[in-house]
Amino acid sequence: MNLGPAYASVSRPDYRWTGFGVGLGISVGGSLVENLAVHADFRGTLISNPTQRAFGRKSEFDADIVFESMSLGVTYYIMPANIYASLAAGVGVLAFEDDSGASKDTSAGLTVSGQVGKEWWVGADWGLGIAGQLLYMRVNDYVIDEERMHGLSFCLMFSATYN
């Protein structure tokens, strides 16, 4: 499990949204061999009311943008330091939701994420720590399906692992 502050950017031709938000991640899986885990990842980043640049003009954007992804990943632990590196690839969407609750979602597209972290044992089976996560998405635009939208978020996460 991961949770922490995030900075993200979403772009499409002539538009770009940037802002701070929160990132969340849950991974479910297990170890195949010592120090190597395989898992399903569920990741998200919420940017609330980001700054918009449209045709070179800066303005406030009265909506939230949510990164939603599902992927398969692998994590390698460097022991006994309990430092880890994780990579995952899968599918994701970008959801745009205004203050009235109306939502527009992109078509599903490629998502790739990477994470590097350090944990400390706080019990026989639990580790707590910190990590940096990078999440990238390339999806079809919700307005013009042939155009691509790109999303990139960086999160500084607090992590908890049960092993």
Secondary structure by P-SEA (a helix, b strand, c coil): ccccccccccccccbbbbbbbbbbbbbbbbbcccccccbbbbbbccccccccccccbbbbbcbbbbbbbcccbbbbbccccccccccbbbbbbbbbbccccbbbbccbbbbbbbbbbbbbbccccbbbbcbbbbbbbbbcccccccbbbbbbbbbbccccccc
